[in-house]
Amino acid sequence: MKLLIKKLSKLQKIDSLDLIKNEIESLKSKALKSIGNSTDIFITKEKLLSDFDQILSTKTTARTKYYISRLEKSLTKIKTNKINEINLNRWKEYDDIITDSLWIIGKRDKTGAHNGAYWGNFVPQIPNQLLRRFTKKNDWILDTFLGSGTTLIECKRLGRNGIGVELLSNVVKLAKENIDREDNPYKVKTEIIKGDSTKIDFKNELNKAGVKNVQFIIMHPPYWDIIKFSKNKNDLSNSKTMEGFLKSFGKIIDNTYSLLQNGRYLAIVIGDKYSSGEWIPLGFYTMQEVMKRGYKLKSTIVKNFDETKGKMKQKELWRYRALAGGFYIFKHEYIFIFQK
Ligand SMILES: C[S@@+](CC[C@H](N)C(=O)[O-])C[C@H]1O[C@@H](n2cnc3c(N)ncnc32)[C@H](O)[C@@H]1O
């Protein structure tokens, strides 16, 4: 690798385009002959070859040198922004990080401790994508609706510390079991708190963990009463009216606002609902509650979802109802991204 970098640096001092291209051809054929798929740990063979091809396809010396210097930079310098670990000098290599606002996610990740058993959990790919975009290793992440622990399992995998709050004792127990099952290669901390996120003294809880601020907040609240999680009156899924739901949700935004470090991000995962022949845009109402409190909306993501277990059996009935009733069957939910 050192030799390659030296060569790339030398090529930028040569004036003859033919000579530069001959040298690149020879580097390319050496890379082609190298064993396996990687030239070494820093760059894949595939990526290196595609960079050589790009250099060879140029028409002017200036352009050729520009691509050579870019390749050299990508091999020698790391450029990241303040909120994640994506090396912007090698941005082309992050194929699996989604940057479009339409997320079509295939099968649920069921590796490690992940399992789809908790009704109302989200697919692990959601926190995985968000944590890689909006956090760095050793950051602290807060999930105010922990459920079965999906976010904290991802935190362990990715080397982020996590705090999760869940109202129901049986769900806290399930989350703990799930999270404990996951390896902890980065030795991060995961704190699970049983409590009501509208009221809990978050400052105090963070103090106990020895932290003042969190660097990312994720909220996956009940979609009002679509799934009843319990009979507990503090459970947001038991809100009697939509106004009541939004009020409680707003309290959680208020209760967590000061904890989030300035400039960092909050993500809300939520869907709409259908009631008495009317589409209720719960997602957008929820989004407004957050914006009212001073957060800046950065993105609205639409994510597909498959039939829930309940609806799968009734698929045909729903299709009939949709055709007869002039509406569309829910196949999406939202992920709203805000910045403080
Ligand atoms: C949509 S689920 C979250 C699922 C989670 N993302 C997962 O992957 O398992 C919402 C959770 O919020 C919990 N919950 C409802 N009201 C709450 C409150 N006031 N404070 C904390 N948790 C609450 C419910 O018990 C439920 O487990």
The ligand as an SDF file (V2000), in Angstrom:
LIG
                    3D

 27 29  0  0  0  0  0  0  0  0999 V2000
  -43.8340    0.5590   19.3750 C   0  0  0  0  0  0  0  0  0  0  0  0
  -43.2310   -0.1440   20.8620 S   0  0  0  0  0  0  0  0  0  0  0  0
  -41.4880    0.0170   20.7460 C   0  0  0  0  0  0  0  0  0  0  0  0
  -40.8650   -1.2000   20.1700 C   0  0  0  0  0  0  0  0  0  0  0  0
  -39.3450   -1.1870   20.1100 C   0  0  0  0  0  0  0  0  0  0  0  0
  -38.8580   -0.2230   19.1440 N   0  0  0  0  0  0  0  0  0  0  0  0
  -38.8270   -2.5740   19.7520 C   0  0  0  0  0  0  0  0  0  0  0  0
  -38.1900   -2.7310   18.6930 O   0  0  0  0  0  0  0  0  0  0  0  0
  -39.1160   -3.5290   20.4830 O   0  0  0  0  0  0  0  0  0  0  0  0
  -43.7070    1.0490   22.0370 C   0  0  0  0  0  0  0  0  0  0  0  0
  -43.3450    0.6920   23.4760 C   0  0  0  0  0  0  0  0  0  0  0  0
  -43.5740    1.8350   24.2890 O   0  0  0  0  0  0  0  0  0  0  0  0
  -43.9930    1.4080   25.5650 C   0  0  0  0  0  0  0  0  0  0  0  0
  -44.6430    2.5680   26.2260 N   0  0  0  0  0  0  0  0  0  0  0  0
  -45.9020    3.0210   26.0970 C   0  0  0  0  0  0  0  0  0  0  0  0
  -46.1070    4.1170   26.8540 N   0  0  0  0  0  0  0  0  0  0  0  0
  -44.9190    4.3930   27.4590 C   0  0  0  0  0  0  0  0  0  0  0  0
  -44.4920    5.4130   28.3580 C   0  0  0  0  0  0  0  0  0  0  0  0
  -45.3270    6.3530   28.8000 N   0  0  0  0  0  0  0  0  0  0  0  0
  -43.1990    5.3840   28.7770 N   0  0  0  0  0  0  0  0  0  0  0  0
  -42.3410    4.4190   28.3570 C   0  0  0  0  0  0  0  0  0  0  0  0
  -42.7030    3.4210   27.5230 N   0  0  0  0  0  0  0  0  0  0  0  0
  -43.9800    3.4080   27.0620 C   0  0  0  0  0  0  0  0  0  0  0  0
  -44.8920    0.2260   25.2570 C   0  0  0  0  0  0  0  0  0  0  0  0
  -45.0050   -0.6240   26.3710 O   0  0  0  0  0  0  0  0  0  0  0  0
  -44.1590   -0.4390   24.0830 C   0  0  0  0  0  0  0  0  0  0  0  0
  -43.3100   -1.4570   24.5130 O   0  0  0  0  0  0  0  0  0  0  0  0
  1  2  1  0
  2  3  1  0
  2 10  1  0
  3  4  1  0
  4  5  1  0
  5  6  1  0
  5  7  1  0
  7  8  2  0
  7  9  1  0
 10 11  1  0
 11 12  1  0
 11 26  1  0
 12 13  1  0
 13 14  1  0
 13 24  1  0
 14 15  1  0
 14 23  1  0
 15 16  2  0
 16 17  1  0
 17 18  1  0
 17 23  2  0
 18 19  1  0
 18 20  2  0
 20 21  1  0
 21 22  2  0
 22 23  1  0
 24 25  1  0
 24 26  1  0
 26 27  1  0
M  CHG  2   2   1   9  -1
M  END
$$$$
